[in-house]
Amino acid sequence: MIVAHTNEAEYRAFISNKKNEALQSRIIVLPVPYNLKVSQEVKIYQKLISQSDIQDVHIAPYALRVAAIFSILSRLKESRKQGMDLIKKMKLYDGEDVEGFKDKDVKELQAEAEGEGMSGIDPRYVINRISSALINQDTSCINALDIMRALKDGLDQHTSITKEEKEKYINFLAIARKEYDKMAKKEVQRAFVYSYEESARALFNNYLDNVEAFCNGFKVKDPITDEELDPDEKLMRSIEEQIGVSENAKKSFREEILIRLSSYARQGKSFDYNSHERLREAIEKKLFADLKDIVKITTSAKTPDPEQLKRINAVVDRLINSHGYCPICANELLKYTGSLLNR
């Protein structure tokens, strides 16, 4: 038995040659599509980089993820399923939660997309473009914007793609850029909110008090006046809306929080700020929204005053010490986020 592999174009050329008819009946063909999971694609890049000459260069967090998003989008097929776009499909394939869809939808999506993954951007192209960006910039660090720029420039030199494919790929880069914008804001948001962690914890506890009262039909006692008040619906919704909890879903979300709170209590554990990922994200987004003007001023100030400089340094330190950034990409992230907030 002979085991061999080739790309689809070469295979098509082989079987179209009449001289190979005798071999065709003896061949068992196993199509092997490109990977379709973003998290796995990042691991492929990491492996290739570890075997290359660029392994000593610092790659900013999310830089490889943005490249992976672009690559996976180029391999996916549009779905006929109502409300499904490529980003939602990509996230479902990677095991992420997508509102309105469940795990069973993944099998349906795969069934309707025959031949999915047999075309699109390959990992070697991405690694070659990263190498090219490093050579051109002569830098010790590369970020997501550098990689996206390199990927776009490489399309002009890609001899095997048509004009229509190029336009499609540029559109995928634009979508990947939007996803990165969300990631960048979230990174700075978390690093910035850390400086206000006391405020975040206070908001978290206030929300829990109101949720407990709402679910149990109690009143909430004002900590200053001792007056008994109805649960603060405005406060709860302002937090829940940050993570897309709809009006119809608010009751079940609050009950879920209360169940988790009770479960922790039974186990003798404290239900704190880090005990519920989605609620923590909502609290951070709410606090970040409240502090947005301060963040905008701080990140975009050309000549920051001592107080602004103190905040900037605290955020940069947090990004370096806890989020995997180096001084170069941490400062670049702050500048970029500042420009996003001022749009």
Beta strands, then each sheet from edge to edge (+ up, - down):
strand 1: 58-59
strand 2: 141-142
strand 3: 220-221
strand 4: 228-229
sheet 1: 1+ 2+
sheet 2: 3+ 4-
end
